[in-house]
Amino acid sequence: MQSTSTEQQFNAVRQEMAGLRHQVTGVQGCVIAGVDGLLILHDTLGNQEPHDLAALAAGAHGISRTCGSALDQGGFHECTIHNQRGYLVVYSVGELALLAVLGDERLNVARLHLEARQITGRLAALLQMATAQQQHPFDY
């Protein structure tokens, strides 16, 4: 059973994701995924499978990380994939997590970058605190 504060942290993460959907035109949903592609949390609309989005985010992270290494440009920060009818934008959330944002063709990418870059640090802190509490669930 999760502690109340862990539940509050996960709710705060969900609120950050929902905020992106409400503040940025064209955002259809968000997922928080591990860099291994496993789904952590999601706030999605429509018929997109959150587990698939998590796996796609990890794939984008992997190829971007390889490019950064091969080009001696440093670690992964973010990746924007623009398709004919939409976007998948992936942001680093600390060392072990990713924020993937799914957008339609109306997505305001510049606004998304402004908003998402501000929340990734908060998300990293919230997820790190939740993980630490899950590893040490008892107060001694």
Buried (B, 14 or more C-beta within 10 A) or exposed (E): EEBEEBEBBBEBBBEBBBBBBEBBEBBBBBBBBBBEBEBBBBBBEEEBEBBEBBBBBBBBBBEBBEEBEEEEEEEBEBBBEEEEEBBBBBBBBBEBBBBBBBBEEEBBBEBBBEBBEEBBEEBBBBBBBBBEBEEEEEEE
